[in-house]
Amino acid sequence: MTRELVWTGFISLDGIVDSPGGTTEGHPAGGWVFRTPFDPESFSLKAEELQETTALMFGRRSYEAFASVWPQSDDHADYRDLPKYVVSTTLDDGALVDGWGEQHILRSVEDVAALKKTDGGAIFVHGSAELARNLADAGLVDRYNLLVFPVLLGEGKSVFPRREQEEQRLALRDSAAYPNGILKAVYDVVR
């Protein structure tokens, strides 16, 4: 049995992922998650994910963004001791943040494929749109946990390819709609 690889994130109705750092991260429309009326129930998916997360995975840029906040954040305390995997060809061990649990650098999608064959539970990929696209192209993403926000942005970073590709079918596992317009959509990748 292989470990399940899950991409989780906030996404606009037209498929753009958020960059909470906004223009700091080079995303002019970033921060729209925080401009949506807050409803705790609409974020219940994040609490559900904690129950099954056994490891976290990031691309280099997302790792650097999250590592500057999450280790000290009480909201993310449950992630502190989980193993973390950073997929990067440029990051070195000296760039890993101290006090944020066991951390490993993977250099390729082949390394991710090998990790999926090890014992353990679900590995959650947060942010990391480019990494998610590469992993999906390699057939390694098993599920998408989406919180779809009622906003249209036109362009920006997407977790999904913006080119013609072979059809990839998804099966709806769970869904919900919330008063603030956010939709929860959890899809399994059909193989």
N, C-alpha and C positions, 0 to 999 in steps of 0.2 A: 504494500500500500504506500502511496506517496502522500506527502504533506500537501495540504491545500494552500494555494497561493491566492490571496484575496486583495484586490485593489479597492481601497476605500477612500472616498473623498466627497467634497462639496463641488457641485457642478451646476452650471447655468443650464437653462432649458435648451440652449443651442450648443451645449457640449463643451463649454469653456470651464477650466478649473480655476479656482480662486488662488490668488497670491496675497495672503493677508498683509504682506509688506508693501503692497501696491507698487507705486513707482520706484520704491527702493529696490524691488526685485525685478524691475523692468517691465511691469505689467500695469499700464496706465489705468485700467479699470479695477485693479485689485482692491480687496477689502469689502466687496459687495456682500459677503456673508454677514459682516458686522453691521451693515446698513439694512438688513432684513429684520423686521420685528422679531424679537426673541420670544420663543415659546419652548420651554424646557422639554415638553413632550416630543417636539419635532427633532430633538437631538437624542432621543432614547436609543437609536441605533448604535450610538457610540458606547453606551453602557452595555448593550448586548454584545458588542464586539469584544469588550474586555473579558467577557466570560470565556471566549474561545481563542483569544490571542495567546500564542506561545512564543512568538518572536516578531520583531519588526524589521522591515526592509525599507531602505531609502536609496535614491540616487544621491550623488555627491551634493548637489545644490540643495536638495531638500534636507539632507542630513545636516548640512551646515546651518540652515535656517532653523530647523527644529532643535538642534543641539545647543543653540544659543538661548533657548527658552525652556524647553521641556524638562531638563534635569532639575531646575529650581521651581518648577510650577507645581503647585498643590493639585491643580486640575489634572495633571498628567503623572501624578505620583505612582499610580499603578503600573506605569510603563518603565519606571526607573531600573528595576532589576531584571527585566526581560532581556534575552539576547537580542542584539541588534546586528543587522547585516547591511553594509554599505556597498553598493555595486558601483565601482569606479575604477577607471584605468589610471587616474592621476593622483588620487588621495593616498597618503602614506600613513603608517601607524602613528606617527607623531602628531597627526592632525586630529586624532580621535579624542573625544572629550573625557576627562577623568570623572569618575563617580557616577557613570551612567550605565552601569552593568557591563556584562560581557559584550564585546564588540569585535566584529570581524569584517575584513574587507574582501569582497569577491570581485574578481577582475573581468568576468564574462557571463553571458547567459548560460554557457555550459557549466560554470560554477553554480549558478542558481539551479539548474536542472539537477546537478549532483546533490545539492542541499535538499531539494524536494524529495529525494530518495532516502533520506535519513529518517530515523525515528523522531517523533515529535508531532505536535499538532499544527494548527493553522498559522501561517506566516502572513502578516498584514503589511501591505505596502501603502504608506501614507504619502500623499502628494506625489512627487516623482513622476510626472506625466510622461516625460521622454522614456524613462525606464519602463514604465507600464506598457507603452506602445511596443518597445523592443521585446519585452517579455511576452506580450500577446502575440506578436509576430512569430515568436519561437514556440508558441503553443503552450506556454507555461502558466498563464493566468487561468484560474479555475472559477473565479467568482468576482462580480462587481457589486460592491455595497455603495449605493449612490444616495446622496441627499441632493435632490434636484431643486434648485432655487428658482423662484419666479422672476427671472431677469434674462434679458437678451443682450448679448455683448457684441455679436458679429464676428469678432476675431479675438485671438489670444491662444494661450496654451490649451491643448486638448489632450485628453488621455486616449482618445480614439484617433485613428489615422485620418488624415485629410487628403487621401488619395484613393483612387479606385483600388479595390481589393476583392478577394474572394469573399462571398457571403459567410458570415459567422453567426450562427443561430444561438440565441440565449433562451433560457427557461426561467420564467418568473418564479422565485422562491418565496418572496414576501413583498408586500407593499402596504403603504398607508398614505393618507393625505392629512395635512394639518391646517388649522385655521389661518396660519400666516402664509399659506401658499406653498410651503415646502412639501415635496413628495419623497417618500422613502421608496426606493426601488432596488431590490436585491435580486440579482440575476446570476444563475449558474451558466457557465459556458458549456454548450452542447458539443460533445465530441463524437 
